[in-house]
């Protein structure tokens, strides 16, 4: 059976990105983007997507982007379930980013001039990192590497 899970979205940040850390100290940035969908010449709809960016990628988004900024996100869809405080079972489909590109404001979808570390793909080493991720890259921290399964450790 063939499986393919890939998504590419271009839109604007709905709110400032939020950088948090898992129990193991792995940085994860959560943000939402609004994407316009044209229904007809006179009608548009807006779709909202929750996105998570891990490690250096997440730190870069959190340090350089703010509410309203245009961004292009490449990644995969992830289905998750949890139990709410009232005992009800909830579920959501989120985007887990593995690459982001900062876009310029305006009509043209050209890439914005940003530092080298701002065009980082997930899982790649880059110069100019911040915090824990930079220490891990430089070998200063012996924290164990965690995969995206740490996503379950976060409260939403």
Phi, psi and omega in degrees: 000137180271134177231140179211123182229095182216138179221141175230123182229140173234126181193198181243145178295132181280327179212171177298140177298146180246119180261125177229175180230142176287176178298334179271003177085015180275125180288140175220131180252129177250134176206164178237145176236147176256130181237123178284138178235118182279123178266322177204183181297334183250356187228134175232153173235158179241132174251142180244135182231133174273135184231143172239134176235129187259154172057225184300323179299314179295318179296322180295314178299314182297326183277336187246343186247155178215172181311132177092344181290139176282145183207147173248130183239131172243138180180210182226158176273142178226127178267132178222153178229154177202167177255125181287169181299331179276005178090353180285143177276132180239158177212159180203155172247122182242164174260128173257111185283138169241357175201139173229151175228128179280131181252159177276151174289149177116198187281328186273132179275037180284153179290144179277146176284114180223165178303158183307320184290348183278349177247051185268139171265152179298140176083007179248149177275138180218152176280158175083020179287170181235158170059218185301320182298320179295319178297319179296320179295325182271001178078016182276345183233133182263024180299144180286144180282133179243152177267180183297351177299342176297348178305328180291341181283348185270144176263139181241000000 
